[in-house]
Protein backbone atom coordinates (compact mmCIF):
# COMPACT_ATOMS: atom_id res chain seq x y z
CA UNK A 1 0.00 0.00 0.00
CA UNK A 2 1.25 3.50 -0.82
CA UNK A 3 -0.20 6.37 1.23
CA UNK A 4 0.58 10.05 0.82
CA UNK A 5 0.01 12.41 3.72
CA UNK A 6 0.10 16.20 3.35
CA UNK A 7 -0.78 19.32 5.32
CA UNK A 8 -3.93 20.93 3.95
CA UNK A 9 -3.36 24.48 5.20
CA UNK A 10 -0.16 26.47 5.86
CA UNK A 11 1.86 23.78 7.63
CA UNK A 12 1.89 23.03 11.35
CA UNK A 13 -1.34 21.01 11.13
CA UNK A 14 0.10 18.25 13.33
CA UNK A 15 1.42 15.96 10.59
CA UNK A 16 4.25 14.57 12.75
CA UNK A 17 1.87 13.29 15.37
CA UNK A 18 -0.35 11.54 12.82
CA UNK A 19 2.65 10.03 11.00
CA UNK A 20 3.96 8.80 14.34
CA UNK A 21 0.61 7.19 15.04
CA UNK A 22 0.31 5.55 11.60
CA UNK A 23 3.91 4.42 11.21
CA UNK A 24 3.41 1.21 13.14
CA UNK A 25 1.52 0.00 10.05
CA UNK A 26 4.18 1.13 7.54
CA UNK A 27 7.46 -0.51 6.59
CA UNK A 28 8.85 2.65 5.01
CA UNK A 29 8.19 6.30 5.93
CA UNK A 30 9.58 8.78 3.42
CA UNK A 31 10.16 12.54 3.18
CA UNK A 32 9.65 13.89 -0.35
CA UNK A 33 10.25 17.67 -0.24
CA UNK A 34 11.44 20.58 1.89
CA UNK A 35 14.27 20.55 4.38
CA UNK A 36 14.91 21.65 7.94
CA UNK A 37 12.45 24.51 7.50
CA UNK A 38 10.01 21.82 8.63
CA UNK A 39 9.70 20.83 12.24
CA UNK A 40 7.52 18.34 13.99
CA UNK A 41 7.07 17.56 17.62
CA UNK A 42 6.34 14.01 18.68
CA UNK A 43 5.44 13.22 22.27
CA UNK A 44 6.09 9.64 23.43
CA UNK A 45 5.23 9.21 27.08
CA UNK A 46 7.28 11.84 28.91
CA UNK A 47 9.71 12.29 26.01
CA UNK A 48 9.31 15.16 23.57
CA UNK A 49 11.18 14.86 20.25
CA UNK A 50 11.59 17.87 17.97
CA UNK A 51 12.63 16.64 14.55
CA UNK A 52 13.34 18.68 11.41
CA UNK A 53 14.65 16.20 8.87
CA UNK A 54 14.24 12.66 10.09
CA UNK A 55 10.69 11.46 9.38
CA UNK A 56 8.58 10.84 12.47
CA UNK A 57 8.17 7.13 11.67
CA UNK A 58 11.69 6.73 12.98
CA UNK A 59 10.49 6.38 16.55
CA UNK A 60 8.71 3.16 15.68
CA UNK A 61 10.00 0.25 13.63
CA UNK A 62 9.75 1.75 10.16
CA UNK A 63 12.78 2.37 7.98
CA UNK A 64 12.80 6.06 7.09
CA UNK A 65 14.03 7.57 3.86
CA UNK A 66 14.94 11.10 2.77
CA UNK A 67 14.06 11.43 -0.91
CA UNK A 68 15.94 13.22 -3.71
CA UNK A 69 13.38 16.06 -3.84
CA UNK A 70 14.39 17.27 -0.40
CA UNK A 71 17.17 19.72 0.46
CA UNK A 72 19.35 18.48 3.27
CA UNK A 73 21.49 20.40 5.73
CA UNK A 74 24.03 17.75 6.85
CA UNK A 75 24.93 19.65 10.03
CA UNK A 76 21.29 19.61 11.15
CA UNK A 77 20.94 15.94 10.27
CA UNK A 78 24.08 15.05 12.25
CA UNK A 79 22.74 16.98 15.25
CA UNK A 80 19.43 15.12 15.00
CA UNK A 81 21.22 11.76 14.82
CA UNK A 82 23.24 12.75 17.93
CA UNK A 83 20.16 13.98 19.78
CA UNK A 84 18.34 10.69 19.13
CA UNK A 85 21.48 8.73 20.09
CA UNK A 86 21.65 10.61 23.40
CA UNK A 87 18.12 9.52 24.21
CA UNK A 88 18.99 5.90 23.46
CA UNK A 89 17.52 5.77 19.92
CA UNK A 90 20.26 4.50 17.62
CA UNK A 91 20.21 5.77 14.00
CA UNK A 92 21.83 2.95 12.04
CA UNK A 93 21.95 2.73 8.25
CA UNK A 94 19.32 -0.02 8.54
CA UNK A 95 16.91 2.57 9.88
CA UNK A 96 17.74 5.67 7.78
CA UNK A 97 18.47 6.08 4.07
CA UNK A 98 19.25 9.24 2.10
CA UNK A 99 18.97 9.35 -1.68
CA UNK A 100 22.26 9.89 -3.54
CA UNK A 101 20.63 12.72 -5.54
CA UNK A 102 19.46 14.73 -2.52
CA UNK A 103 20.57 18.38 -2.75
CA UNK A 104 22.83 19.58 0.04
CA UNK A 105 22.20 22.89 1.79
CA UNK A 106 25.61 24.55 2.07
CA UNK A 107 26.51 27.37 4.49
CA UNK A 108 26.39 29.85 1.57
CA UNK A 109 22.72 28.97 0.95
CA UNK A 110 21.86 29.83 4.54
CA UNK A 111 23.87 33.06 4.31
CA UNK A 112 22.17 34.07 1.03
CA UNK A 113 18.70 33.33 2.41
CA UNK A 114 19.26 35.63 5.40
CA UNK A 115 20.78 38.40 3.29
CA UNK A 116 18.08 38.24 0.61
CA UNK A 117 15.26 38.24 3.16
CA UNK A 118 16.71 41.29 4.92
CA UNK A 119 17.04 43.11 1.61
CA UNK A 120 13.43 42.46 0.50
CA UNK A 121 11.10 45.44 0.58
CA UNK A 122 8.16 43.12 1.11
CA UNK A 123 9.30 40.20 3.31
CA UNK A 124 8.33 36.55 2.81
CA UNK A 125 9.26 35.65 6.37
CA UNK A 126 11.40 32.65 5.36
CA UNK A 127 12.89 30.41 8.01
CA UNK A 128 16.38 31.53 6.84
CA UNK A 129 17.50 27.93 6.53
CA UNK A 130 18.74 28.33 2.95
CA UNK A 131 15.84 26.36 1.48
CA UNK A 132 15.04 28.62 -1.49
CA UNK A 133 18.68 29.07 -2.49
CA UNK A 134 19.37 25.33 -2.35
CA UNK A 135 16.39 24.73 -4.67
CA UNK A 136 17.56 27.52 -7.01
CA UNK A 137 20.86 25.65 -7.36
CA UNK A 138 19.05 22.38 -7.99
CA UNK A 139 17.05 23.89 -10.84
CA UNK A 140 20.13 25.70 -12.17
CA UNK A 141 21.98 22.35 -12.00
CA UNK A 142 24.56 23.93 -9.72
CA UNK A 143 23.73 21.89 -6.64
CA UNK A 144 25.97 19.73 -4.52
CA UNK A 145 24.34 16.35 -4.19
CA UNK A 146 24.56 13.76 -1.44
CA UNK A 147 26.78 11.67 -3.75
CA UNK A 148 29.21 14.64 -3.96
CA UNK A 149 29.18 15.24 -0.21
CA UNK A 150 30.30 11.71 0.58
CA UNK A 151 33.21 11.84 -1.89
CA UNK A 152 35.69 14.44 -0.58
CA UNK A 153 37.44 14.88 -3.94
CA UNK A 154 34.19 15.51 -5.78
CA UNK A 155 33.01 17.82 -3.01
CA UNK A 156 36.13 19.97 -3.21
CA UNK A 157 35.91 20.06 -7.03
CA UNK A 158 32.29 21.19 -6.88
CA UNK A 159 33.06 23.84 -4.25
CA UNK A 160 36.00 25.19 -6.23
CA UNK A 161 33.86 25.38 -9.37
CA UNK A 162 31.05 27.15 -7.52
CA UNK A 163 33.08 29.46 -5.29
CA UNK A 164 33.39 32.55 -7.49
CA UNK A 165 29.69 32.82 -8.31
CA UNK A 166 28.62 32.22 -4.70
CA UNK A 167 31.11 34.76 -3.39
CA UNK A 168 29.87 37.32 -5.91
CA UNK A 169 26.24 36.68 -4.92
CA UNK A 170 27.01 37.13 -1.21
CA UNK A 171 29.07 40.25 -1.88
CA UNK A 172 26.28 41.76 -3.97
CA UNK A 173 23.87 41.41 -1.05
CA UNK A 174 26.36 43.06 1.30
CA UNK A 175 27.55 39.89 3.06
CA UNK A 176 30.94 38.41 3.89
CA UNK A 177 31.95 36.00 1.07
CA UNK A 178 34.70 34.29 3.09
CA UNK A 179 32.13 31.71 4.25
CA UNK A 180 32.24 30.05 0.81
CA UNK A 181 35.81 28.76 1.05
CA UNK A 182 36.34 28.87 4.81
CA UNK A 183 38.74 25.97 5.39
CA UNK A 184 37.30 25.00 8.76
CA UNK A 185 33.82 24.80 7.26
CA UNK A 186 35.05 22.80 4.27
CA UNK A 187 36.79 20.39 6.61
CA UNK A 188 33.60 20.05 8.58
CA UNK A 189 31.63 19.21 5.42
CA UNK A 190 34.19 16.61 4.33
CA UNK A 191 33.83 14.97 7.76
CA UNK A 192 30.03 15.17 7.60
CA UNK A 193 30.17 13.47 4.21
CA UNK A 194 32.25 10.63 5.65
CA UNK A 195 29.87 10.27 8.55
CA UNK A 196 26.73 10.20 6.41
CA UNK A 197 28.15 7.94 3.64
CA UNK A 198 26.67 4.70 5.05
CA UNK A 199 23.15 6.09 4.69
CA UNK A 200 23.26 6.71 0.91
CA UNK A 201 20.64 4.80 -1.06
CA UNK A 202 18.30 4.85 -4.09
CA UNK A 203 14.93 5.89 -2.65
CA UNK A 204 12.82 5.32 -5.78
CA UNK A 205 14.17 1.77 -6.11
CA UNK A 206 13.58 0.99 -2.44
CA UNK A 207 9.99 2.24 -2.53
CA UNK A 208 9.06 0.50 -5.78
CA UNK A 209 10.56 -2.78 -4.53
CA UNK A 210 8.70 -2.44 -1.24
CA UNK A 211 5.36 -1.79 -2.98
CA UNK A 212 5.81 -4.74 -5.31
CA UNK A 213 6.58 -6.96 -2.30
CA UNK A 214 3.24 -5.91 -0.75
CA UNK A 215 4.85 -3.72 1.91
CA UNK A 216 3.37 -0.45 3.15
CA UNK A 217 4.93 2.91 2.30
CA UNK A 218 3.95 6.27 3.76
CA UNK A 219 5.09 9.50 2.08
CA UNK A 220 5.15 12.32 4.62
CA UNK A 221 4.74 15.86 3.31
CA UNK A 222 6.34 18.86 4.96
CA UNK A 223 4.87 22.39 5.23
CA UNK A 224 1.34 22.68 3.83
CA UNK A 225 -0.72 23.00 0.67
CA UNK A 226 -0.80 26.81 0.53
CA UNK A 227 2.98 27.02 0.86
CA UNK A 228 3.29 25.08 -2.43
CA UNK A 229 5.67 26.82 -4.84
CA UNK A 230 3.23 26.43 -7.75
CA UNK A 231 -0.26 26.36 -6.23
CA UNK A 232 0.24 28.27 -2.96
CA UNK A 233 -0.12 31.91 -2.05
CA UNK A 234 2.83 33.25 -4.07
CA UNK A 235 5.17 34.84 -3.23
CA UNK A 236 4.56 33.86 0.37
CA UNK A 237 5.38 30.22 -0.17
CA UNK A 238 8.22 27.79 0.32
CA UNK A 239 10.38 26.64 -2.60
CA UNK A 240 9.10 23.10 -3.08
CA UNK A 241 5.86 21.51 -4.19
CA UNK A 242 4.03 20.46 -1.05
CA UNK A 243 0.95 18.83 -2.55
CA UNK A 244 0.30 15.11 -2.87
CA UNK A 245 1.21 14.75 -6.56
CA UNK A 246 4.66 16.01 -5.72
CA UNK A 247 5.29 12.83 -3.72
CA UNK A 248 5.09 10.73 -6.89
CA UNK A 249 7.28 13.03 -8.96
CA UNK A 250 9.85 13.62 -6.22
CA UNK A 251 10.12 10.03 -5.06
CA UNK A 252 10.04 8.41 -8.48
CA UNK A 253 6.87 6.39 -7.88
CA UNK A 254 4.17 6.27 -10.57
CA UNK A 255 0.74 7.76 -9.73
CA UNK A 256 -0.88 4.39 -10.45
CA UNK A 257 0.73 3.11 -7.23
CA UNK A 258 -1.09 5.54 -4.90
CA UNK A 259 -3.76 3.96 -2.68
CA UNK A 260 -4.63 6.70 -0.20
CA UNK A 261 -4.12 10.43 0.25
CA UNK A 262 -4.61 11.61 3.81
CA UNK A 263 -5.03 15.32 4.51
CA UNK A 264 -4.09 16.75 7.88
CA UNK A 265 -6.52 19.52 8.80
CA UNK A 266 -6.28 21.69 11.90
CA UNK A 267 -9.68 22.45 13.46
CA UNK A 268 -8.85 26.15 12.93
CA UNK A 269 -6.05 27.71 10.86
CA UNK A 270 -2.56 29.07 11.52
CA UNK A 271 0.20 30.60 9.48
CA UNK A 272 3.84 31.54 10.23
CA UNK A 273 5.51 34.25 8.18
CA UNK A 274 3.86 36.72 5.82
CA UNK A 275 1.04 36.31 3.29
CA UNK A 276 -2.76 36.31 3.20
CA UNK A 277 -4.79 34.58 5.90
CA UNK A 278 -8.40 35.67 5.32
CA UNK A 279 -9.77 34.50 8.67
CA UNK A 280 -6.92 35.90 10.79
CA UNK A 281 -8.10 37.01 14.22
CA UNK A 282 -6.82 39.94 16.24
CA UNK A 283 -9.32 39.57 19.10
CA UNK A 284 -9.76 37.46 22.22
CA UNK A 285 -10.72 34.38 20.22
CA UNK A 286 -7.43 34.67 18.31
CA UNK A 287 -5.51 34.97 21.56
CA UNK A 288 -7.36 31.89 22.85
CA UNK A 289 -6.37 29.80 19.79
CA UNK A 290 -2.79 31.02 20.05
CA UNK A 291 -2.37 30.45 23.78
CA UNK A 292 -4.35 27.24 24.23
CA UNK A 293 -2.93 25.82 20.98
CA UNK A 294 0.67 26.81 21.93
CA UNK A 295 0.99 28.24 18.46
CA UNK A 296 4.71 28.83 18.15
CA UNK A 297 6.80 27.49 15.24
CA UNK A 298 8.86 24.36 16.00
CA UNK A 299 11.70 25.55 13.77
CA UNK A 300 11.94 29.28 14.40
CA UNK A 301 9.92 29.71 17.62
CA UNK A 302 7.97 32.47 15.86
CA UNK A 303 4.42 33.17 16.93
CA UNK A 304 1.85 31.65 14.56
CA UNK A 305 -0.99 33.82 13.29
CA UNK A 306 -4.37 32.21 14.09
CA UNK A 307 -7.83 32.27 12.51
CA UNK A 308 -11.12 30.42 12.19
CA UNK A 309 -11.51 27.38 9.95
CA UNK A 310 -11.42 28.48 6.29
CA UNK A 311 -13.66 26.27 4.12
CA UNK A 312 -12.90 27.89 0.73
CA UNK A 313 -9.18 27.21 1.23
CA UNK A 314 -9.94 23.65 2.33
CA UNK A 315 -12.03 23.06 -0.81
CA UNK A 316 -9.06 24.09 -2.88
CA UNK A 317 -6.71 21.90 -0.82
CA UNK A 318 -9.02 18.94 -1.49
CA UNK A 319 -8.80 19.61 -5.24
CA UNK A 320 -5.04 20.10 -5.20
CA UNK A 321 -4.35 16.94 -3.21
CA UNK A 322 -7.26 14.61 -4.02
CA UNK A 323 -7.72 13.62 -0.38
CA UNK A 324 -9.41 10.29 0.24
CA UNK A 325 -9.68 10.99 3.98
CA UNK A 326 -8.81 13.57 6.58
CA UNK A 327 -7.31 13.70 10.11
CA UNK A 328 -8.75 16.62 12.09
CA UNK A 329 -6.26 17.87 14.69
CA UNK A 330 -6.34 20.12 17.75
CA UNK A 331 -10.09 19.95 18.30
CA UNK A 332 -9.43 20.38 22.05
CA UNK A 333 -8.15 23.93 21.46
CA UNK A 334 -11.68 25.10 20.59
CA UNK A 335 -13.10 24.26 24.05
CA UNK A 336 -14.29 27.17 26.20
CA UNK A 337 -15.33 29.40 23.32
CA UNK A 338 -18.99 30.53 23.40
CA UNK A 339 -19.21 30.53 19.64
CA UNK A 340 -17.08 28.68 17.10
CA UNK A 341 -17.05 30.26 13.66
CA UNK A 342 -16.49 28.65 10.28
CA UNK A 343 -15.67 30.73 7.22
CA UNK A 344 -18.01 29.31 4.58
CA UNK A 345 -17.33 31.81 1.78
CA UNK A 346 -15.57 35.11 1.03
CA UNK A 347 -16.80 38.54 0.16
CA UNK A 348 -14.60 40.06 -2.54
CA UNK A 349 -15.71 43.59 -3.35
CA UNK A 350 -19.36 42.69 -2.77
CA UNK A 351 -19.23 39.39 -4.66
CA UNK A 352 -19.70 36.11 -2.75
CA UNK A 353 -17.00 33.51 -3.51
CA UNK A 354 -17.21 29.88 -2.41
CA UNK A 355 -13.71 29.13 -3.71
CA UNK A 356 -10.49 31.14 -3.30
CA UNK A 357 -9.45 33.43 -6.17
CA UNK A 358 -6.33 32.12 -7.95
CA UNK A 359 -4.54 35.47 -7.70
CA UNK A 360 -2.89 35.89 -4.27
CA UNK A 361 -3.43 39.66 -4.22
CA UNK A 362 -7.20 39.08 -4.63
CA UNK A 363 -7.14 36.47 -1.86
CA UNK A 364 -5.61 39.03 0.47
CA UNK A 365 -8.63 41.29 -0.22
CA UNK A 366 -11.22 38.60 0.63
CA UNK A 367 -13.33 39.12 3.74
CA UNK A 368 -14.64 35.99 5.46
CA UNK A 369 -18.36 35.21 5.60
CA UNK A 370 -18.95 33.21 8.77
CA UNK A 371 -21.45 30.69 10.01
CA UNK A 372 -21.66 30.54 13.83
CA UNK A 373 -21.76 27.24 15.66
CA UNK A 374 -22.44 26.57 19.30
CA UNK A 375 -19.29 26.28 21.44
CA UNK A 376 -18.59 23.77 24.23
CA UNK A 377 -16.82 24.08 27.54
CA UNK A 378 -15.77 20.47 28.23
CA UNK A 379 -12.04 19.70 28.32
CA UNK A 380 -11.42 17.26 25.46
CA UNK A 381 -7.81 16.38 26.20
CA UNK A 382 -8.71 13.25 28.18
CA UNK A 383 -11.23 11.95 25.64
CA UNK A 384 -10.19 8.56 24.24
CA UNK A 385 -12.91 7.80 21.70
CA UNK A 386 -15.20 9.70 19.37
CA UNK A 387 -18.35 8.61 21.25
CA UNK A 388 -17.07 10.48 24.29
CA UNK A 389 -16.67 13.78 22.44
CA UNK A 390 -19.43 16.15 23.64
CA UNK A 391 -22.34 16.74 21.29
CA UNK A 392 -21.53 20.34 20.31
CA UNK A 393 -17.94 19.38 19.42
CA UNK A 394 -19.19 16.39 17.41
CA UNK A 395 -21.62 18.71 15.61
CA UNK A 396 -18.64 20.88 14.69
CA UNK A 397 -16.65 17.89 13.40
CA UNK A 398 -19.59 16.57 11.42
CA UNK A 399 -20.42 19.99 10.01
CA UNK A 400 -16.85 20.29 8.70
CA UNK A 401 -16.97 16.77 7.31
CA UNK A 402 -20.22 17.48 5.48
CA UNK A 403 -18.93 20.75 4.04
CA UNK A 404 -15.58 19.25 2.97
CA UNK A 405 -17.21 16.18 1.45
CA UNK A 406 -14.26 14.01 2.54
CA UNK A 407 -14.52 11.52 5.42
CA UNK A 408 -12.78 12.46 8.66
CA UNK A 409 -10.93 9.29 9.64
CA UNK A 410 -9.04 10.51 12.74
CA UNK A 411 -9.62 13.19 15.36
CA UNK A 412 -6.90 14.43 17.69
CA UNK A 413 -7.32 16.23 21.00
CA UNK A 414 -3.73 16.64 22.18
CA UNK A 415 -0.10 15.88 21.39
CA UNK A 416 0.17 12.45 23.08
CA UNK A 417 -0.19 9.16 21.19
CA UNK A 418 -3.33 8.27 23.17
CA UNK A 419 -4.98 11.56 22.21
CA UNK A 420 -5.74 10.62 18.59
CA UNK A 421 -8.60 8.25 17.86
CA UNK A 422 -10.56 7.02 14.85
CA UNK A 423 -13.80 8.77 14.17
P1 LIG B 1 11.21 28.93 3.63
O1 LIG B 1 10.62 27.58 3.41
O2 LIG B 1 12.18 28.97 4.78
O3 LIG B 1 11.81 29.51 2.38
O4 LIG B 1 10.03 29.94 4.07
C1 LIG B 1 8.98 30.31 3.16
C2 LIG B 1 7.65 30.40 3.90
O5 LIG B 1 7.23 29.12 4.30
C3 LIG B 1 7.68 31.24 5.16
O6 LIG B 1 6.45 31.91 5.30
C4 LIG B 1 7.83 30.22 6.27
O7 LIG B 1 7.33 30.68 7.50
C5 LIG B 1 6.99 29.09 5.70
N1 LIG B 1 7.37 27.77 6.21
C6 LIG B 1 8.44 27.04 5.85
N2 LIG B 1 8.45 25.87 6.50
C7 LIG B 1 7.37 25.84 7.27
C8 LIG B 1 6.80 24.85 8.16
O8 LIG B 1 7.31 23.75 8.34
N3 LIG B 1 5.63 25.20 8.76
C9 LIG B 1 5.02 26.39 8.54
N4 LIG B 1 5.49 27.33 7.73
C10 LIG B 1 6.66 27.06 7.09
Boltz pocket constraint, residues with backbone or C-beta under 6 A from the ligand:
constraints:
  - pocket:
      binder: B
      contacts: [[A, 10], [A, 11], [A, 12], [A, 37], [A, 38], [A, 39], [A, 124], [A, 125], [A, 126], [A, 127], [A, 128], [A, 129], [A, 130], [A, 131], [A, 132], [A, 222], [A, 223], [A, 224], [A, 227], [A, 236], [A, 237], [A, 238], [A, 239], [A, 272], [A, 273], [A, 274]]
      max_distance: 6.0
